[in-house]
């Protein structure tokens, strides 16, 4: 999602936001999703966070986590900044 303003700041043209999901129990970002043969998500140390281009897609994933008993929060990130688990 390209933005021109973020809060009170004027951003450079072409600045993009992406969205990541953080699991609150572990305070780590989701790093991968496997759908076959089972629905599994991973939150591994040292890996880059999985990002979505649209907020709705990240929110849909967070809702699916809530159905399975995990609390996930959608976090806004700038596209060129690395979001990594410690």
Residue, then its C-alpha position, 0 to 999 in steps of 0.5 A: x500500500x503506497x502512502x504519502x502521509x504517515x501520521x504527521x510525517x510527509x513520506x517520500x513518493x513510493x514509500x510502501x507499507x506492508x503488514x505483519x502479524x505478531x503473536x502476543x503470547x510469544x511476542x514473535x512475528x509469524x515467519x511462514x505458513x504451510x497449508x498442505x497437508x495441515x494448516x501450520x504457522x511458524x514463528x522461528x528465531x532469526x527469520x524474517x517476518x511474513x508480510x502481506x501487501x493488504x491490511x485485510x489479508x493480514x487481518x483475516x489471518x489474525x482472525x483465523x488465529x483467534x479461532x484457534x486460540x492464539x491472539x495475533x495483532x496486525x503490525x504496520x511496517x515499511x517495506x524496505x525495513x527488515x522485521x525479524x524475530x530475535 
